[in-house]
Amino acid sequence: MNTDNSPSVFGPGLGFGSGLVFAVITIIALWKVFTKAGRPGWAAIIPIYNVYVLLKIAGRSGWWLLLLLIPLVNLVVAIIVSIDVAKAFGKSGVFGFFGLFLFSIIGYLILAFGGARYTGPAVAR
Protein backbone atom coordinates (compact mmCIF):
# COMPACT_ATOMS: atom_id res chain seq x y z
CA MET A 1 0.00 0.00 0.00
CA ASN A 2 1.34 3.41 -0.95
CA THR A 3 1.22 5.88 1.93
CA ASP A 4 3.04 8.69 0.17
CA ASN A 5 0.81 11.74 0.50
CA SER A 6 3.22 14.24 -1.02
CA PRO A 7 1.57 16.48 -3.59
CA SER A 8 2.60 16.39 -7.23
CA VAL A 9 3.35 19.53 -9.20
CA PHE A 10 0.61 18.49 -11.64
CA GLY A 11 -1.91 17.52 -8.96
CA PRO A 12 -2.59 14.20 -7.33
CA GLY A 13 -1.84 11.19 -9.50
CA LEU A 14 -0.79 13.12 -12.59
CA GLY A 15 2.98 12.67 -12.32
CA PHE A 16 3.29 9.70 -14.68
CA GLY A 17 0.76 10.99 -17.18
CA SER A 18 2.41 14.38 -17.48
CA GLY A 19 5.81 12.78 -18.00
CA LEU A 20 4.34 10.62 -20.73
CA VAL A 21 2.82 13.68 -22.40
CA PHE A 22 6.19 15.48 -22.38
CA ALA A 23 7.90 12.38 -23.79
CA VAL A 24 5.39 12.08 -26.64
CA ILE A 25 5.64 15.79 -27.47
CA THR A 26 9.45 15.56 -27.50
CA ILE A 27 9.37 12.51 -29.78
CA ILE A 28 7.01 14.27 -32.20
CA ALA A 29 9.22 17.37 -32.29
CA LEU A 30 12.44 15.39 -32.75
CA TRP A 31 10.84 13.21 -35.42
CA LYS A 32 9.95 16.32 -37.45
CA VAL A 33 13.38 17.92 -36.86
CA PHE A 34 15.11 14.73 -38.00
CA THR A 35 13.03 14.53 -41.19
CA LYS A 36 13.71 18.21 -41.93
CA ALA A 37 17.41 17.41 -41.69
CA GLY A 38 17.08 14.46 -44.07
CA ARG A 39 17.48 11.84 -41.33
CA PRO A 40 15.03 9.06 -40.52
CA GLY A 41 12.26 10.28 -38.24
CA TRP A 42 11.95 6.94 -36.46
CA ALA A 43 15.40 7.58 -34.98
CA ALA A 44 13.67 9.88 -32.47
CA ILE A 45 12.25 6.88 -30.63
CA ILE A 46 15.51 4.89 -30.32
CA PRO A 47 17.44 5.80 -27.14
CA ILE A 48 21.10 6.70 -27.63
CA TYR A 49 20.75 6.47 -31.42
CA ASN A 50 18.63 9.64 -31.37
CA VAL A 51 21.50 11.47 -29.66
CA TYR A 52 23.89 10.11 -32.31
CA VAL A 53 21.61 11.42 -35.08
CA LEU A 54 21.42 14.80 -33.32
CA LEU A 55 25.23 14.90 -33.23
CA LYS A 56 25.31 14.22 -36.98
CA ILE A 57 22.78 17.00 -37.62
CA ALA A 58 25.02 19.31 -35.58
CA GLY A 59 28.02 18.25 -37.66
CA ARG A 60 29.84 16.57 -34.78
CA SER A 61 31.53 13.20 -34.74
CA GLY A 62 29.79 10.20 -33.24
CA TRP A 63 32.62 10.01 -30.72
CA TRP A 64 31.08 13.00 -28.96
CA LEU A 65 28.52 10.53 -27.66
CA LEU A 66 31.17 9.23 -25.28
CA LEU A 67 31.79 12.76 -23.99
CA LEU A 68 28.14 12.93 -22.97
CA LEU A 69 28.82 10.13 -20.47
CA ILE A 70 31.35 12.18 -18.49
CA PRO A 71 29.86 14.26 -15.66
CA LEU A 72 30.22 18.06 -16.06
CA VAL A 73 31.81 17.56 -19.49
CA ASN A 74 28.39 16.45 -20.71
CA LEU A 75 26.91 19.86 -19.82
CA VAL A 76 29.49 21.69 -21.93
CA VAL A 77 29.08 19.21 -24.81
CA ALA A 78 25.27 19.48 -24.64
CA ILE A 79 25.49 23.28 -24.87
CA ILE A 80 27.87 23.10 -27.84
CA VAL A 81 25.65 20.59 -29.64
CA SER A 82 22.53 22.67 -28.95
CA ILE A 83 24.17 25.75 -30.42
CA ASP A 84 25.41 23.76 -33.43
CA VAL A 85 21.94 22.32 -34.09
CA ALA A 86 20.44 25.80 -33.91
CA LYS A 87 23.00 27.14 -36.39
CA ALA A 88 22.37 24.15 -38.70
CA PHE A 89 18.76 25.35 -38.90
CA GLY A 90 19.71 29.00 -39.44
CA LYS A 91 19.04 30.09 -35.86
CA SER A 92 21.35 31.99 -33.53
CA GLY A 93 23.53 30.65 -30.77
CA VAL A 94 21.27 32.40 -28.26
CA PHE A 95 18.33 30.35 -29.56
CA GLY A 96 20.51 27.25 -29.28
CA PHE A 97 21.31 27.93 -25.64
CA PHE A 98 17.94 29.12 -24.41
CA GLY A 99 15.63 27.35 -26.85
CA LEU A 100 17.35 24.01 -27.34
CA PHE A 101 19.39 23.59 -24.16
CA LEU A 102 17.35 25.22 -21.40
CA PHE A 103 13.83 24.91 -22.83
CA SER A 104 14.35 22.02 -25.21
CA ILE A 105 10.74 20.94 -25.72
CA ILE A 106 9.73 24.44 -26.79
CA GLY A 107 12.87 24.95 -28.88
CA TYR A 108 12.52 21.70 -30.80
CA LEU A 109 8.83 22.39 -31.40
CA ILE A 110 9.82 25.76 -32.90
CA LEU A 111 12.39 24.08 -35.15
CA ALA A 112 9.96 21.32 -36.09
CA PHE A 113 6.85 23.31 -36.87
CA GLY A 114 8.26 26.77 -37.56
CA GLY A 115 9.80 28.07 -40.74
CA ALA A 116 13.34 26.93 -39.93
CA ARG A 117 15.06 25.01 -42.72
CA TYR A 118 18.05 22.74 -42.38
CA THR A 119 21.04 24.35 -44.06
CA GLY A 120 23.66 21.84 -42.97
CA PRO A 121 26.12 21.79 -40.10
CA ALA A 122 27.66 25.14 -39.25
CA VAL A 123 30.87 23.32 -38.30
CA ALA A 124 31.41 22.29 -41.93
CA ARG A 125 30.85 25.80 -43.31
N, C-alpha and C positions, 0 to 999 in steps of 0.2 A: 504494500500500500504506500502510495506517495503522500508524504506529509509536508512537502515543500509548499509553503504558502506565499513565497516571494512573488511579487507582482512582475509581470513581463512589461517591457516597453510598449508592446503592441496590445496589451490587455491580457486577460487571463486565457491561457490555452492557445494563443496565437503565435507563439514563438516559432514552432516548426513550420507552420503554414506561411508565415512571412518570409522565412529563410528560403523556402521553396519558390515563392514568387520572385524573390530577388535572383535566385539561381536561373530560373526560366527566362527572366528578362535579360540577364547577362548573356545567356546562351543565344538568344535571339539576336541581340546586338552584335555579338562576336561573329555569329554566322553570317550576318549581312556585311560586316566589315571584311571578313575573309573573302567573301565572294566579290566584293568591290575590288579587292587587291588581286584577284585572279587565283585565289587559293580555294581549296575545297571547303565549303561551308560546314560539312559534317565534322571537320577537325575541331570545331568549337566544343563538341561534346566529349572529346577524348582527353582525359587528364594528362598533363605533361606534354603531350603532342601539341595541344593548343598553344602552349607557351612557346614551343619550338617554332610553330608557324608564325606566331607574333614576332619572334626574333627575326625570322626571315623577312617578314613584311618591313621590319625596322631596318633591315640591311645588316644585321649582326650575324655573326657565326653561331652555329648551333652549340659550340663550346661554351657560350655564355650561359647556357642552361645550368652548367655546373657551378657557375658563380652565384646563381640564385639560391644555391644550397648553403652558402656560407653566411652565417649571421652577420649583420651590419653591412657587409659587402652587398648583400641582396637588396638592401634599400637603395644604395647608390646605383646599382645596375638597373633596378626597376625604374628609377627616375630617368636614367639615360634612355632606356628602351621606350618609355612613355613619350619622351620628347622626340625621339627618332620616329616613332609611329605617327605622332602629330605632324611632323614635318613631311613624312611620306604622303600624307593626305593634304598637304598644302596649308596646314595650320601652324600657328606659332609655338615656340617653346613654352610660352606662358600657358597656352591651352593644354599642351602636353603635361605640364606639371599639375595644374589645377584641375583640368578636365579629365585627363586620363590616369593620373596617379592618385590624386586626393579624392576625386569624385568620379571614379571610373565608370560606374553604371550610367551616369548622366553623360559623361564624355563619349563613351562608346555608342550610346544611342544617338548623340549628335552626329558622330561620324557615319553611323549606319544609315540614318534616315534623313540627314541633312544633305546639303549640296556638295559636300566634300568629295573630291575625286582622287583616286590613288594615282600619284605621279611617280612613284618609285622611291626607293630608299634615298634619303638625303645624304647618307654616308657615301654612296657611290657617285654622287654629283660633284 
